[in-house]
């Protein structure tokens, strides 16, 4: 057997595999001999079928199968030994007048080669790393929400500002008839609020759905409709009042603090504010870091330039697709996936050049940290290490979970690498400011 490579350019090559009769003949003869021993052919005793008949009936299929096995093994071994970094898989070239009735065969494969490049992490401008802080307004709102949650409902006869009004929304044409409790602090606009003021049980209030709630998602719950239906919905609904309550806020005392965080953990309103700020900013950190990872990804893609074997990859997409594709469809699919492929190559180079691979011990420790965080949400703040080990072992026995957690850990490693090496500028913002700047 002989394997040779013709380098067409930096990104494309053709590998030729020449297979001679001596490479496969012994194996084919052995398989046909085994067939002869076990073949059940009418008119012949088992084990006494003439070899000529066996070859005539099975010879071509066995030959093709064994040559293809030999071909794939040889090609894979060659790519590994030559350390050829290929994109996709080798594509067999069409060969006119190929003849299986000869003794020697020659096969050609097109290769798309990964480009050589240097990662350029930094452009001209520094990347903004947002530090989201919980401001006083956010903390005040959170405390008020807690006081409402643990407060008391007091029945009333007449609706006033900030009351809770129970009833049902209805629209005959859209077949809407849904019971719902309206918190008046979520109603948008003075005109809509004025319609509720002074209402009593049994009163019917006519409302327009467009701009009714400060948060459009509340309309989905209020009318029990899906997201698409709620989008730009502008109909008249009637709301029939069935119950009116005002909410007496819970006192900010030790009893409430202990209910929230356990006995003696929080001892004052100042402690409570600090705890809310700490918890909120820890949650904000996840959003901030995901945004940073997205921003650096875009930045490195913009600054790291290299060519791809586009024609080969489009041909490969056509050859491996679940359904037949035209050339234009394959080109369109390639253009959709090109950005992702480029980042895969960049990310792979960063991981290899900086030895960022994930070890099993790192994976296990990371899984245990995730488990501890989840247990803490349910009040289990000090689990024993053996319990963590047992849960982690069960999770890591599931290959899909291993893949998911490995990806999380690799993202964390990459983010730490970017933080240490990318040109960043820290900017402190409130959560609302973050949303405005990032999701304009």
N, C-alpha and C positions, 0 to 999 in steps of 0.2 A: 504494500500500500504506500502511496505517496500523496502528501498534502503540500500544496504551494499557495502562496498569496500574491495577488497582483494589486498593488496600491494604486488606485485610480486618482485619488487626491487625498487631502488630510482627513476627510470625513467619509470616504467611500472606498471599499475594497471588494475584490472578488476572490473567494477561496475555492480552489479546485481540489477535489478528492478523487484520486485514481485508485480503483479497486481491481486487483487481478484475481484470476481464478483460484490461485493458491490461498488467497486470503479467506475464502468462504467455502471452498469445496468440501473440506473434511467435515465441517459442521453440517452442511446440507446432506452429505452422504449418511452421517450418523442419524439425523432426524428421519430421513427416508427409510433407513434400516429399521428404526423403531416403529415407524408406520407399518412396515411390511410385517413385523412380528404380531401387530395387534389389529391389522386391517380385517374387516369382515366384508368380503366381496363374494357375491353369489357365484357358485361354481368352483370355489377354491377353499381348501381347508385353511383354518387360521394359522398363519405363520408360513404358508406355502404359496402365497401370491407371488407371481413373477415380478422381479424388481423392475422390469421394463414397464409393466402395467402400473406399478406404484408411481414410477417417475412420470408416466404419461398423465396420471390422474392428479398427482399432488406436486410434482416436481417444480413447476413454474411458481406456484403460490409459496412454497417453502423457500425457493431461491430468492424471490422478491422480499419476503419477510426477513430473511437472514441478512441479505445485503443492506436493507434499510436499517436494521439494528446495528450492524457493523458501521454503517455510515454515520449514524447519529452519535454513537459512542466515540468514534474517531474525531468527529467535528467538535464535540464538547470538550474532549481531552485537548485538542489542538488549541482551542480558544483559551482554555485555562493555562496551559503551559506557556503560550505566547503572551499571556496577560493582555489579551485584546478586550478593551472596554467597549462592548457593543451596545447599541440602543435597539430596543425591540429584540427580535430574533433573526438569525440568518434566513434569508428568503431564497429558496431554490429557483434557479433560473430555468426558464422554459428551454428545452432542447429539442429541436426538430429531428425527426427520424431516429429517436432513441430506440435501441433494439435490445430487448432482454435475451435474445437468442444468441448473442455473442458471449464470449468468455470474460472479457475485460470491460469495465465500465468507468465512465468519467462523469462526475457530478460537479456542478458549479453553484456557488451560493453567493448572493450579494450581502454585504455587511454594511450597516450604518455605524460609524464609529463615533464615540463620545468626543466632543471637542476638548482641547487643552486650553485652559484659561486661568487667570488669576482673579480671585474674588476681590472686588473693590467695595469695601464696606461703607466708606464715607464719600459723600459728595461735597459740593461747595458749602452747603448749609448744614448746620447742626439739626438733628432730629429732636423734636419736642417730646420730652418725657413728662407727662402730666402727673402731678401729685394732687389727688383729689382730697380736699379737706371738708370735714363736716362743719358748716358754719352755724352760728347761733340760731338762725331762722330754722334750719333743718332740725337741730336738736330740740328747739321749742316745739316744732310740729310733732316730732316723735314722742315727746313727753305728753303732749295733748292727746295723741292717739292712744298711748298707754292708759291715761286717765279715763278716756272714753271706754276702752276695752274692759277695764276693771270697775267702771262706775255703775250707777243704777239708772234704770229707765223709770221715769215718772209719767203716768198718763196725764193727758191734757184734753181740754175741750176745743181749743182754738190754736191754729198753726201760727208760730212765731219763728223768727230767725234762728237758724241752727237746729231746728227740731228734726226728729225722725218721723216721717209720714209713711205709714203703711197703706197699701191699697193695691189696685191692679191697673195695668195699662191695657188698652183695647183699641183695635182697629179692625172693623168687620171685613173690609176689602182684602187686607193682608192676613186675615185670620189670626190676628194677634189677640191673646187674652192671657196675660201673665201677671201673677201676683208679685209684688216687688216692694221693698222698703226703700224710700228715697231719703238719703241724707242731704239736707238742704245745702250743706256747705259744698256739695259737688255739683249743684245746679249752676249753669253758666248764664250770666247776664241778669241785670236788674229786672228786665221785662218779664222773664220767666219766673224769677223769684217772687215778684209782686203777685203773680197769679195764685201762688200758694198762701200768701199772707192772709190771715183771717179765716181760712177755710175751716170747716167743721166736718165731723164724721158724716158720710153720706153725700158730701158735696162732689160735684163732677167738674174737673178742671180740663180745659182744652189746651193742648200744647202742640207745637211743631217739633219734630224730631231733630231737625238740622240745628246744630249749635245748642242742644238742650243741656248736655253735660260738659263739664270742663275736660273730662277724659272720654274720648269717643268709645273706649272699650266698655264704659258703664252702660252705653246704649245697648250693647250686645246682651248684657245680663238683664237689663230692664225689660227688653222686648222679647228675649229668648230667641234671637235670630243669629245667623252666622256672620262671620267677619265680612264676607263679600256683600251680603245683603245690607249690612250696616253702613258700608262705604257710600257716602254722599246721599244717604236716605233722607228724603224730605217729604214727610207725610204728616197729616194731623192725627194725633192719638188723644184719647180721653183717659184721664186718670181719676178713678173713683176712690175717695178717701175712706178707709175702713178703721184706721187707728192713728192716734197722734201721741207721741211721747217726746219728752225732753230728756236729755241725758245729764244726769248729775255726775260731775267728774269725781273720780276717786281722789282721796287725799294723798298727798305725797308724804307718807309717813313710813315708819319702820315696818309696819305690817305689809304695805305694798312692796317695799324694797325686798323683803324676805320672800314674798311670793314670786317676784321676778327672778332673783338670782341666788336664793338660798339664804339661810340664816346668817346675819352679820356680815355678808360680803359687801353690801352697800349700806352706808350709815348716814348719808346726807344727800340733799339735792345736788350738791357739788360733786359728790362721788357718782351719782346717777348720770349727771351730764358728761362726766369724763368717761364713764363706761359706755354710754351711747356713742360718744364721739369715737372711742377706740374701736368698737365693734363695726361702726359704719365705715370707718376708714380702712379697716381690714377687708371689708367686702369691696370697697371701691378700688383697692389695690389690684384685685383680680381683673377688673375692667380696664384699669390703667395699663396693666402689663400686657393684656391682650391687644390693646390699641397700639402699644409700643411695638409689639412683635409684628403687627400688621404694617406699621409705618416703616420699620426697618426692612421688612420683606420687600415692600414696594421700592424702597431706596436702593437696596442692593441689586434688585432686578434692573432698575434704571441705569445703574452705574457699571454693572458687569456685563460687558458686551462679548458675544461670541456667536459664531455661525453654527447651524445645525444641518444635518443631511436631510433637508426638507423633502426632496423628491423621494428618497428612500422611505422616510417615515410615512409619507402619504400612501406609498405603495404597500407598506406593512399594514397600515390601518385597513386598506382594502382587503388584504389577504386574511386578516385575522378577525374581521368584524363578524358579529353574529348574523348579520344580514348582508346581502350583496350591496356594494356601494358603487356609485359612478365616480369618475375622477373628481368631478366638482364636489360631490358629497364628501369624499375622503379629504379633499383640500379644506373644506369647511370644518370638518371634525378636527383636523390637525390645527387649524387656526384657533379653535376653541380650547384645545389642550396644550398649546405651545407654551403659554405662560407658566402653567403648572409644571411642565417638563423642565423648563429652564430653571425654575426654583428648586426642583428635585435635584438637578445636577449641582447647583450652587450649594445647597444644603448638604448633599453627600460629600462634597469636597471639604466644606468646613468641618464636618464631623470627622472625616479621615485625617485631614491635616492637623487637627487639634486633639485627636484621640478622645472624642466625646462619646464613644460607644457606651451603651448601657450594660452593666454587669448584672448578674442575677442577684447578688447581695444588695446592690443599689436599688434594684427593682423591688426586692422584698421590703427593704427599709422604707421606700417611698409608699408602698402599699400599706404598710403599718401606720404611717403618718396620715394617710387618707382615712383609714379606718378610725384612728383616734379622733380625727376631726368630725367624722360622722357621729361617733358615739357621744362626743361632747355636746352635740346639738340636742341629744336626748338626756342630758344631765349626767352622763357617765364620764366623769372627768379624769378618773385615775384607773384605767383598766390595767390588769396584770399583763406582764409581757407574754406569759404563756397563752393567755386568751388571744392576744394580738397575733402571736405566731400561728395559732390554730386557724384563725379566721383568714389570715394572709395565705396560708397553705391551701385552704379550700378555694380561695379566689384565684390563686396562681395555677391551679390545676385546670382552669378553663382557658383554652387558648385564645378565645376572643377577648377575655378580660386581660390576659397578658398583653395582647396587642394594644388594647385601649390604654392600659396603664403605662406601657412602654412609650407610646406616643406622647402621653402627658409628661412623662419624665424627660424625654428627649426635647420637648418644647421648652421645658424649664432649663435644661442645660444650655440650649441654644440661646435662650433669653439672657442667661447669666453671661454667656460669652459675648453677646452683643453689648450688654451693659458695660462690660470691661473694655471693649475695643471700639465701639462706635462713638462718634462724636455726638454727644447728647447735651441738651439744655433743659434744666428742670424748670417747670412752670407750675406754681400752685394755683389751683382753681377750685371753685365750688362745683358740686355735681351738676347743677344747671348750666354753669359756664362750660363745663366739659362736654355736655351733650350738645350745646350750641356750636362749639368749635369743631368737634369731631364729626357730628352728624348734621351739618349745616342744612 
